[in-house]
Amino acid sequence: MHPMIYADNAATTSLSPAVLEKMTPYLTQYYGNPSSLYSFSDAPQKAVARAREQVAAVLGAQPNEIYFTSGGSESDNWALKGMAQALRRKGKTHIITSAFEHHAVLHTVNALQKQGFAVTLLPVHENGLVRPDELAAALREDTGLVSIMLANNEIGTIQPIKELAAVAKAHGAVFHTDAVQAVGHIPVNVAELGVDMLSLSAHKFHGPKGVGALYVRRGVVPDILIDGGAQERGRRAGTENVAGIVGLGEAITLAAANMDQIAPKLRELRDYFIDHALSIPRSRVNGDRVHRLPGNVNMCFEGIEGESLLLLLDLQGICASSGSACTSGSLDPSHVLLAIGLPHEVAHGSLRLSFGDETTMEDVQYILEKLGPIVERLRAMSPLWERIQNENR
Ligand SMILES: *Cc1c(COP(=O)(O)O)cnc(C)c1O
């Protein structure tokens, strides 16, 4: 069998050996609790402080604006639940987000809605982009919080966050962005973007799983999500995941340093793949082709089921996805593809490939070589494809 080709870097990435090397001493030698007062805890304490500086430096933030969390989902939950509760005391109970956010945001606003908050979901249009003028039109007297993701995890579209944040700010609303797919892959600077809060997660850029951060601009104060000890300056309790935090700091630094080299290579692989895969009849690219993450491919092939496609690709050693890791396993089509206006039956036939630093041109050619015949084979067995053919006759 062909060696495995991993093309699902949007779901998670490999842990960089250099990152692991920096983490290991904090799992073995330096196991002290950073909050303890004896000198044995100096090393873990300093390591956490250094990682905070590393994250802040990459984002253009101050170290005391960085809070470590257990990952992207917690950061999103804290930003939205914490800020919504704080804003409610000022009479601001309306939240605006977009229709194609990650479930860590969408399910969180659903939960807030049940607690009495009003929620508006902005449309994302066929190109997968939120329009600043539509955000402006959706703002209300009681709008306190706006959350729009920087880059979409399924179709990779990159939102005009600077413009969107400016619209929210002019209205006095707090602006959060889920930048989990963007950080480490495209330049992300909180000052340039003008955002108040930003979520990131280490395992999306070759760091360890289970650790992330929330950037919170000075002066912005969300309520506390995790109550307990005085860690993270009293705002996020729990003994620090020291090795994870060290890994996050190292991974974000490496990703930022390598970005100028890796991103152009990924864009080339992405565009090569899309240009060639489009020669398959009745195929389409989902989401804007320009405002798009360097390594993201998302396409639909009419008349087939994404699940079957994934299984046959897996038999050829190819790890791909039909959208988000959260929807695989359920038979519902992706909410992202429905949000960009695809009919159910087309949205079912989706394929997401997310290339990473380890992806080669040979890998891309191998996937292309396998994809065409697999799609053909599935269509030959598909009643849906037969119907499509008949309709066109
Ligand atoms: C992966 C992801 C998350 C969740 O992050 P975890 O660290 O896995 O909890 C949130 N938002 C987006 C856009 C993601 O891609």
The ligand as an SDF file (V2000), in Angstrom:
LIG
                    3D

 15 15  0  0  0  0  0  0  0  0999 V2000
  -10.3090   23.4720   15.5870 C   0  0  0  0  0  0  0  0  0  0  0  0
  -11.1530   24.6970   15.7000 C   0  0  0  0  0  0  0  0  0  0  0  0
  -11.7340   25.0820   16.9200 C   0  0  0  0  0  0  0  0  0  0  0  0
  -11.6450   24.2350   18.1510 C   0  0  0  0  0  0  0  0  0  0  0  0
  -10.3500   24.2190   18.6740 O   0  0  0  0  0  0  0  0  0  0  0  0
   -9.9280   23.0560   19.7120 P   0  0  0  0  0  0  0  0  0  0  0  0
   -8.5820   23.4660   20.1660 O   0  0  0  0  0  0  0  0  0  0  0  0
   -9.9250   21.7950   18.9160 O   0  0  0  0  0  0  0  0  0  0  0  0
  -10.9500   23.0670   20.7980 O   0  0  0  0  0  0  0  0  0  0  0  0
  -12.4600   26.2620   16.9660 C   0  0  0  0  0  0  0  0  0  0  0  0
  -12.5950   27.0190   15.8740 N   0  0  0  0  0  0  0  0  0  0  0  0
  -12.0530   26.6930   14.6840 C   0  0  0  0  0  0  0  0  0  0  0  0
  -12.2300   27.5950   13.5230 C   0  0  0  0  0  0  0  0  0  0  0  0
  -11.3110   25.5190   14.5610 C   0  0  0  0  0  0  0  0  0  0  0  0
  -10.8030   25.1940   13.3820 O   0  0  0  0  0  0  0  0  0  0  0  0
  1  2  1  0
  2  3  1  0
  2 14  2  0
  3  4  1  0
  3 10  2  0
  4  5  1  0
  5  6  1  0
  6  7  2  0
  6  8  1  0
  6  9  1  0
 10 11  1  0
 11 12  2  0
 12 13  1  0
 12 14  1  0
 14 15  1  0
M  END
$$$$
